[in-house]
Amino acid sequence: MELKIVLAERLNNLLKKKGWSTYKLSRKTGLTPYTLQGILACRYDDIKLKTLILISHAFDMSVSEFLNDEKFLYNNLKIDK
């Protein structure tokens, strides 16, 4: 599966779990709602580490916790080199 799809699924699941909108996450991260909607719509092939840190922090988790899903294992991802 493509990384951008796995990231979008993980983010969507966390938003649902918290009952948050992209607007609320935007306010917590400082990222624009457009950026967050772009991630959810899989518009970006590469997400900056800074963005991932801001999102993880908003959910009170580390980046490691955010990525702690077997979908993120290298063998499960389609990554262009």
Secondary structure, 3 states (H helix, E strand, C coil): CEHHHHHHHHHHHHHHHHCCCHHHHHHHHCCCHHHHHHHHCCCCCCCCHHHHHHHHHHCCCCHHHHCCCHHHCHHHCECCC
